[in-house]
């Protein structure tokens, strides 16, 4: 396999992991968090159910943490080596608008990586020190206004990175090749961004 083919294969894997399993996990995680809008007990029940799944540590390591690590590290490499064409002209549907979204995709990816690393430390890592992932744990974090703002920004950046990454995924894997299909997918991605961001932000505000 040539260097170019190897790079293309890695980028396809990077794109795939951003949607499956990471995108699926993101939505599932925000939906579980959204139970906090119902009541403290509802969230604790939902979180307890997820924590009681068989082989949960194995699933977290190999289905979540390792894919996140690969996707995040390679994504940061792309962010700092990519050529940005903010002010340049595109072609077809790849206009200045898409150039801006490309730049925001890299910026949001870096923010998301930092946010996820801190979030995992504040929640999952603390389990090894005797903490329990429940309503009170999250409440204690976001009750601090600075952390609340950090979480809101982190959630929005992560959801944007997923939603816009889904648009790129559809191109990378050959599902949307025409200008029209890419334009339609951009609208779908925008709707996903708005809806999932609303779910995520509403959920985190419920912990205050």
C-alpha positions in Angstrom: 0.0 0.0 0.0 1.4 3.4 -1.0 1.8 6.3 1.5 -1.2 8.1 -0.2 -3.4 5.0 0.0 -2.4 4.5 3.6 -3.2 8.1 4.5 -6.6 7.8 2.8 -7.4 4.6 4.7 -6.5 6.2 8.0 -8.7 9.2 7.2 -11.6 6.9 6.3 -11.1 5.0 9.6 -10.9 8.3 11.4 -14.2 9.4 9.8 -15.9 6.1 10.5 -15.0 6.1 14.2 -16.3 9.7 14.5 -19.8 8.4 13.6 -19.6 4.7 14.8 -19.2 4.2 17.7 -18.4 7.8 18.9 -21.4 9.6 17.4 -23.8 6.9 18.6 -22.2 7.1 22.1 -22.5 10.9 22.1 -26.2 10.8 21.4 -26.8 8.0 23.9 -24.8 9.8 26.6 -26.8 13.0 26.1 -30.1 11.2 26.1 -29.2 9.5 29.4 -28.2 12.9 30.8 -31.5 14.4 29.6 -33.2 12.2 32.2 -32.1 14.8 34.7 -34.7 17.1 33.2 -37.3 14.7 34.7 -35.9 14.3 38.1 -32.8 13.4 40.1 -34.1 9.9 40.6 -34.8 9.4 36.9 -31.2 10.3 36.0 -29.7 8.1 38.8 -31.8 5.2 37.5 -30.7 5.7 33.9 -27.0 6.2 34.8 -27.2 3.2 37.2 -28.6 1.0 34.4 -25.7 2.0 32.0 -23.2 1.3 34.7 -24.6 -2.1 35.4 -24.3 -3.4 31.8 -22.3 -6.6 31.5 -18.6 -6.1 30.7 -19.1 -2.3 31.1 -15.4 -1.6 31.7 -14.4 -3.6 28.6 -17.0 -1.8 26.5 -15.9 1.6 27.7 -12.2 0.9 27.0 -12.5 -0.7 23.6 -15.8 0.9 22.3 -15.4 4.4 23.7 -12.0 5.4 25.1 -9.6 3.8 22.5 -11.7 5.1 19.5 -11.9 8.5 21.2 -8.1 8.5 21.7 -7.4 7.6 18.1 -10.0 9.9 16.7 -8.9 12.8 18.9 -5.1 12.5 18.5 -5.3 12.0 14.7 -7.9 14.8 14.5 -5.5 17.2 16.3 -2.8 16.2 13.9 -5.1 17.1 11.0 -6.1 20.4 12.7 -2.5 21.5 12.9 -1.4 20.3 9.5 -4.4 21.1 7.4 -4.4 23.9 4.9 -7.1 26.4 5.6 -8.6 28.4 2.8 -10.9 30.8 4.7 -10.7 33.6 2.3 -10.3 31.6 -0.9 -12.9 30.6 -3.4 -14.2 27.0 -3.6 -15.8 25.1 -6.4 -19.3 23.8 -6.7 -20.8 23.4 -3.2 -17.4 23.8 -1.7 -17.7 27.6 -1.3 -16.2 30.0 1.2 -19.1 28.8 3.5 -17.7 25.3 3.5 -14.2 26.6 4.0 -15.3 28.3 7.2 -17.1 25.1 8.3 -13.9 23.1 7.6 -12.0 25.5 9.9 -14.6 25.3 12.6 -14.6 21.5 12.4 -10.9 21.5 13.3 -11.3 24.1 16.1 -14.3 22.4 17.5 -12.4 19.1 17.4 -9.6 20.4 19.6 -12.2 21.9 22.1 -14.1 18.7 22.1 -11.0 16.6 22.8 -10.0 18.8 25.8 -13.6 18.9 27.0 -14.0 15.1 26.8 -10.7 14.5 28.6 -11.7 16.7 31.5 -15.2 15.3 31.6 -13.9 11.7 31.8 -11.5 12.7 34.5 -14.2 14.5 36.5 -16.6 11.6 36.2 -15.3 8.1 35.2 -11.8 8.4 36.6 -13.3 9.5 40.0 -15.1 6.2 40.2 -11.7 4.5 40.9 -11.4 6.8 43.9 -14.7 5.8 45.4 -17.0 8.3 43.7 -20.4 7.3 42.3 -21.6 8.7 38.9 -24.9 10.2 40.0 -26.8 13.4 40.0 -24.9 14.9 42.9 -21.5 14.4 41.3 -22.5 16.3 38.1 -24.4 18.9 40.2 -21.2 19.7 42.2 -19.3 20.2 39.0 -21.7 22.5 37.1 -22.9 24.3 40.1 -19.7 26.3 39.7 -20.5 29.0 37.0 -17.1 28.6 35.3 -17.5 24.9 34.9 -21.1 25.4 33.7 -19.9 27.7 30.9 -17.1 25.2 30.1 -19.6 22.4 29.8 -22.0 24.3 27.7 -19.2 25.4 25.3 -17.8 21.8 25.3 -21.2 20.2 24.6 -21.9 22.6 21.7 -18.4 22.2 20.2 -18.7 18.4 20.5 -22.1 18.2 18.9 -21.1 20.6 16.1 -18.0 18.5 15.4 -20.2 15.4 15.2 -22.9 17.0 13.0 -20.5 18.6 10.6 -18.3 15.5 10.6 -21.3 13.5 9.6 -21.5 15.6 6.4 -17.9 14.9 5.7 -18.4 11.2 6.5 -21.1 10.9 3.9 -18.7 12.3 1.3 -15.6 10.3 2.4 -17.6 7.0 2.2 -19.1 7.9 -1.1 -22.8 8.3 -0.1 -23.1 12.0 -1.2 -21.2 12.8 -4.4 -23.3 15.4 -6.2 -23.6 19.0 -5.2 -27.3 18.5 -4.5 -26.9 15.6 -2.2 -24.1 17.4 -0.3 -26.4 20.5 0.0 -29.2 18.3 1.4 -26.9 16.6 3.8 -25.7 20.0 5.0 -29.3 20.8 6.0 -29.6 17.5 7.7 -26.4 18.1 9.6 -27.6 21.6 10.7 -30.9 20.1 12.0 -28.9 17.4 13.9 -26.7 20.1 15.4 -29.6 22.2 16.6 -31.6 19.4 18.0 -28.8 17.5 19.7 -27.3 20.7 21.1 -30.6 21.6 22.6 -30.9 18.2 24.2 -27.3 18.5 25.6 -27.6 22.0 26.9 -31.0 21.5 28.4 -29.7 18.3 30.1 -26.7 20.1 31.7 -28.8 23.0 32.9 -31.0 20.4 34.7 -28.1 19.6 37.1 -28.0 23.1 38.5 
